[in-house]
Amino acid sequence: MIFSAAEFTKHQRAIQSQRIISVRGGRVKRTPNGQILDGDDHAGAYRHPWQCSLAYGADGMFHCSVQPGMVNGCEVLAGGKPITQGGTLAITHWGGNAGLAAGIPSAYKERDIKSVQIMLITPRITASQSVSVTDTVDMQVTFNAAAFYSQPRYQLVTSAQFAALAEPTEEDWLNGTAVEPIYDQFHIASAFAVATEGVEGTPDQAWSVYVKHYVFWNLCHASQQDVGKSTEPLRVSFNTALAGGIGNQPLQELMSQDVIMAEKIRAWLGRTSSKGHFWTV
């Protein structure tokens, strides 16, 4: 039988229109002889970077395994091992009753619910200021790289409670009392364990586990005080344009009167801070 080009194209499109594109809870395998439907319930499920799974171990603790994610293209550690090589987190401490979170059935609202936070941390070079106000405003910043060079970068840890890092305020810097955290951190996920009815205490294999994720992509991280940055002390002096000079005025009061000097000081403080940032694109 001979077909014209138009008839062949029409026949081909009719066949293609009958093809199965996808199957819920399964997959479609195409072969030269037709299509095979696979009923694997987990087939096609998207496992995103940082996806956490908790399982109860023979040691009497839950362990969290994490789908590999990267920071700046670098491996991330969990329990001292790269997560691509089986690194996991042992959940040694749970937070108190966490209440209902997204994804937990409302029927469990009267049950005991514990929580644990999965955090990504990396050490940083910390900075501290000394301030002297005489005829000029003299500042010196000193860097401490002890944690930065002794601790592994980009590691996952657990915490019973989430607490944002307490960064120094401008007043702390101006008073010379600033103390920077030794880590940058990023909140990866919260895991919740729900007790069986009438049970309280430490979560075990009878408890149900739910995870709430806060990030789904690989991450970037950067800090002004990163590898290769000098950690030698830095010094600077500022003069005021005030007609009466500096005198014995407090620095904050001087800055409120001399806008130009205030902006220079704030720019200096911004350059010397070691705070890093995580982001995703």
C-alpha positions in Angstrom: 0.0 0.0 0.0 1.3 3.4 -0.9 0.6 6.5 1.2 1.0 10.1 0.2 3.2 12.2 2.5 0.1 14.0 3.9 -1.7 10.7 4.6 1.4 9.3 6.3 1.7 12.3 8.5 -1.9 12.1 9.4 -1.6 8.4 10.3 1.5 9.1 12.4 -0.2 11.8 14.4 -3.2 9.5 15.0 -0.8 6.9 16.5 1.0 9.5 18.6 -2.3 10.8 19.9 -2.9 7.4 21.5 0.4 7.3 23.4 0.2 7.4 27.2 2.2 10.3 28.4 2.3 9.7 32.1 0.8 7.7 34.9 -0.1 8.9 38.4 1.9 6.7 40.9 3.9 5.0 38.2 6.0 5.5 35.1 5.8 4.8 31.3 8.6 2.9 29.6 8.6 3.2 25.8 10.0 0.3 23.7 10.1 -0.5 20.0 7.1 -2.8 20.5 4.9 -0.5 22.5 4.6 1.0 26.0 5.0 -0.7 29.4 3.3 0.8 32.5 5.3 0.4 35.8 3.2 0.6 38.9 6.0 1.8 41.2 4.3 4.1 43.7 7.5 6.1 44.2 8.4 6.5 40.5 8.6 10.0 39.3 8.5 11.5 42.8 10.7 14.6 42.9 13.4 14.4 45.5 14.7 17.9 45.9 18.0 18.9 47.4 17.9 19.0 51.3 14.9 16.6 51.4 14.9 15.1 54.8 13.8 11.6 55.8 13.7 10.3 59.4 14.0 6.6 60.4 14.2 5.0 63.8 17.4 3.1 64.3 18.5 0.1 66.4 20.4 2.5 68.7 17.0 3.8 70.0 17.2 7.2 68.2 15.8 8.7 65.0 18.3 9.4 62.3 17.8 12.0 59.5 19.1 11.3 56.1 19.3 14.2 53.7 19.0 14.3 49.9 22.3 15.7 48.7 22.4 19.5 48.3 25.4 21.7 47.7 26.7 25.1 48.8 28.8 26.9 46.2 29.2 23.5 44.5 30.8 22.0 47.6 29.9 18.8 49.5 27.9 19.2 52.7 28.6 17.2 55.8 26.3 15.4 58.2 27.6 13.6 61.2 31.1 14.2 60.0 30.6 12.6 56.6 29.5 13.9 53.3 25.9 13.3 52.7 26.7 11.8 49.4 28.7 9.1 51.2 26.0 8.2 53.8 26.4 11.0 56.3 23.3 11.2 58.5 22.2 13.2 61.6 21.4 11.4 64.9 18.4 13.1 66.6 19.7 13.2 70.2 17.4 16.0 71.5 13.9 17.0 70.7 12.1 20.2 71.5 9.0 20.5 73.6 5.4 20.3 72.4 5.5 22.1 69.1 1.8 22.1 68.3 0.4 21.5 64.9 2.5 22.3 61.8 1.7 22.2 58.1 1.1 18.7 57.0 0.2 17.2 60.4 -3.5 16.1 60.5 -5.6 18.3 62.7 -6.9 15.1 64.5 -3.5 15.0 66.2 -3.9 18.4 68.0 -4.4 16.8 71.4 -1.3 14.5 71.1 2.2 15.1 72.3 4.2 16.6 69.4 8.0 17.0 69.6 10.2 18.9 67.1 13.8 19.2 65.9 15.4 21.7 63.6 17.8 20.8 60.8 20.3 23.6 60.4 23.1 24.3 57.9 26.0 26.1 59.4 29.5 27.3 58.4 32.2 28.9 60.5 33.1 32.5 59.9 35.9 35.0 60.7 34.6 37.2 63.5 35.3 40.9 63.9 35.4 43.1 67.0 35.9 46.9 67.3 37.7 49.1 69.6 36.7 52.8 69.6 38.6 55.8 70.9 37.2 59.4 70.8 39.8 62.1 71.4 40.5 64.9 68.8 39.4 62.3 66.2 37.3 59.2 66.2 39.8 56.3 66.0 38.6 52.8 65.3 40.4 49.5 65.1 38.9 46.2 64.0 40.4 42.9 65.1 39.6 39.6 63.3 39.5 36.1 64.9 39.8 33.2 62.5 40.1 30.4 65.0 36.7 28.8 64.3 37.0 29.5 60.6 40.2 27.5 60.1 39.5 24.7 62.7 35.9 23.8 61.8 34.6 22.1 58.6 32.6 24.3 56.3 29.0 23.7 55.3 27.8 21.1 57.8 24.3 20.0 58.9 23.4 20.0 62.6 20.3 19.5 64.6 18.9 21.8 67.3 16.0 21.2 69.7 14.9 24.9 69.1 15.4 27.4 66.3 17.1 30.6 67.4 18.1 33.4 65.0 21.7 34.4 65.4 22.1 37.5 67.6 24.1 39.9 65.3 25.7 43.0 67.0 23.7 46.2 66.8 25.2 49.5 65.6 25.3 50.6 69.2 27.4 47.5 70.1 29.9 48.4 67.4 30.1 52.0 68.4 30.6 51.1 72.1 33.3 48.6 71.2 31.2 45.8 72.8 30.2 43.9 69.6 30.5 40.1 69.7 29.8 38.4 66.4 28.5 34.8 66.1 31.2 32.3 65.0 28.8 30.7 62.5 26.5 31.6 59.7 23.4 29.5 59.6 20.5 28.6 57.4 17.3 26.9 58.5 16.9 23.8 56.2 13.8 22.0 57.7 11.8 21.3 60.9 10.9 17.7 61.7 7.9 16.8 63.9 7.3 13.6 65.8 3.6 12.9 66.8 2.9 10.4 69.7 0.3 7.7 69.6 -2.8 8.6 71.5 -2.3 8.9 75.3 1.5 8.6 75.0 4.1 11.2 76.0 7.9 11.2 76.4 10.7 10.6 74.0 9.8 9.8 70.4 10.3 6.1 69.3 9.3 3.9 66.4 5.6 4.1 67.3 5.5 7.9 66.7 4.6 9.4 63.3 7.1 11.7 61.7 6.5 14.8 59.5 9.0 17.2 57.9 8.5 20.8 56.8 11.1 22.1 54.4 12.3 25.7 53.9 14.6 25.3 50.9 14.3 23.1 47.7 17.4 24.1 45.7 21.2 24.2 46.0 22.6 27.2 47.8 25.2 29.8 47.4 27.1 31.5 50.4 29.4 34.4 50.6 31.0 36.6 53.3 33.3 39.6 53.1 35.7 37.9 55.4 36.1 34.7 53.3 39.2 32.6 52.4 42.0 34.7 51.2 40.9 37.8 53.2 43.5 39.3 55.4 42.9 39.0 59.1 45.4 41.7 60.1 43.9 44.4 62.3 42.5 47.4 60.4 42.6 51.0 61.7 40.9 54.2 60.6 40.4 57.7 62.0 37.5 60.1 61.3 37.5 63.9 61.6 34.4 65.9 62.2 33.2 69.0 60.3 31.6 70.4 63.4 32.7 73.9 64.2 33.3 73.1 67.9 35.2 69.9 67.2 34.6 66.6 69.0 35.1 67.7 72.6 33.7 65.3 75.1 30.5 64.3 73.2 29.5 60.7 73.0 30.1 59.2 69.6 26.4 58.5 68.9 25.6 62.2 69.6 28.4 63.3 67.3 27.1 61.1 64.5 23.6 62.6 64.9 25.1 66.1 64.4 27.7 65.3 61.7 25.8 63.3 59.0 28.9 63.0 56.7 31.0 61.5 59.4 28.2 59.2 60.5 27.9 57.8 56.9 31.6 57.2 56.7 31.6 55.3 60.1 28.6 53.2 59.0 30.3 52.4 55.7 33.4 51.3 57.6 31.4 49.1 60.0 29.6 47.5 57.0 32.9 46.7 55.3 34.4 45.1 58.4 31.5 42.9 59.5 32.0 39.2 58.8 28.3 38.3 58.4 27.8 35.9 55.5 24.6 35.3 53.5 23.0 32.2 52.0 20.9 32.5 48.9 19.5 30.4 46.1 18.6 31.2 42.4 
